[in-house]
Amino acid sequence: MHNNLTKNSTYLLSLLRSHADNEGNVGITLSQLAREMQVCVNTVISAVGLLEKSGLVQVTREQRSKNAIGKESAGRNIYRLL
């Protein structure tokens, strides 16, 4: 285990592993992760950053898009477990 990981980043890694497909990929939004972790989105963003810096996760970020009524929504991120 990496010593620089927080409780939240360790929990996030576990959560991502539970959602991963056979290739280690997870497609999910930050808000979905925040709901599952019962934390705010900023906490998830910080945890993702630590996982990236530790070389445990690679993130491909999708661009924001607008729905039919013009409301902007975040795209899904693709998390690849390394």
C-alpha positions as CSV (number, residue, x, y, z in Angstrom):
1,M,0.0,0.0,0.0
2,H,1.2,3.5,-0.8
3,N,1.9,5.5,2.3
4,N,0.7,8.8,0.8
5,L,-2.8,7.6,0.3
6,T,-5.6,9.0,2.5
7,K,-8.6,7.1,3.8
8,N,-10.7,8.5,1.0
9,S,-8.3,7.7,-1.8
10,T,-7.9,4.1,-0.4
11,Y,-11.7,3.8,-0.3
12,L,-12.0,5.2,-3.8
13,L,-9.5,2.7,-5.2
14,S,-11.5,-0.1,-3.6
15,L,-14.7,1.3,-5.1
16,L,-13.1,1.6,-8.6
17,R,-11.9,-2.0,-8.3
18,S,-15.4,-3.2,-7.5
19,H,-16.7,-1.4,-10.6
20,A,-13.9,-2.4,-13.0
21,D,-14.4,-4.5,-16.1
22,N,-12.0,-7.3,-17.0
23,E,-9.5,-4.8,-18.4
24,G,-9.5,-2.6,-15.3
25,N,-11.6,0.2,-16.8
26,V,-14.4,2.0,-15.0
27,G,-16.7,4.6,-16.7
28,I,-18.4,6.7,-14.0
29,T,-19.0,10.3,-13.2
30,L,-17.5,12.2,-10.2
31,S,-21.0,12.8,-8.8
32,Q,-21.8,9.0,-9.0
33,L,-18.6,8.3,-7.1
34,A,-19.3,11.0,-4.5
35,R,-22.8,9.5,-3.9
36,E,-21.4,6.0,-3.4
37,M,-18.6,7.3,-1.1
38,Q,-21.1,9.6,0.7
39,V,-18.7,12.6,0.3
40,C,-18.6,15.8,-1.8
41,V,-17.3,15.9,-5.3
42,N,-14.3,17.9,-4.2
43,T,-13.3,15.1,-1.9
44,V,-13.5,12.7,-4.8
45,I,-11.4,15.0,-7.0
46,S,-8.7,15.2,-4.3
47,A,-8.7,11.4,-3.9
48,V,-8.5,10.9,-7.7
49,G,-5.5,13.2,-7.8
50,L,-3.7,11.2,-5.2
51,L,-4.4,8.0,-7.0
52,E,-3.1,9.5,-10.2
53,K,0.1,10.9,-8.6
54,S,0.7,7.5,-7.0
55,G,0.5,5.8,-10.4
56,L,-2.4,3.6,-9.4
57,V,-5.0,5.1,-11.7
58,Q,-5.0,6.8,-15.2
59,V,-8.0,9.0,-15.9
60,T,-9.4,10.0,-19.3
61,R,-11.7,12.9,-18.9
62,E,-14.6,13.4,-21.2
63,Q,-15.7,17.0,-22.0
64,R,-18.8,18.6,-20.5
65,S,-21.9,18.6,-22.7
66,K,-25.3,20.3,-22.7
67,N,-28.5,18.4,-22.5
68,A,-31.7,19.2,-24.4
69,I,-32.7,22.1,-22.1
70,G,-29.2,23.6,-22.2
71,K,-28.1,22.4,-18.8
72,E,-24.4,21.6,-18.7
73,S,-23.4,18.2,-17.3
74,A,-20.1,16.6,-16.7
75,G,-19.1,13.7,-18.9
76,R,-18.1,10.3,-17.6
77,N,-14.5,9.8,-16.7
78,I,-12.8,6.6,-17.7
79,Y,-10.6,5.3,-14.9
80,R,-8.0,2.7,-15.8
81,L,-6.6,0.8,-12.9
82,L,-2.8,0.3,-13.3
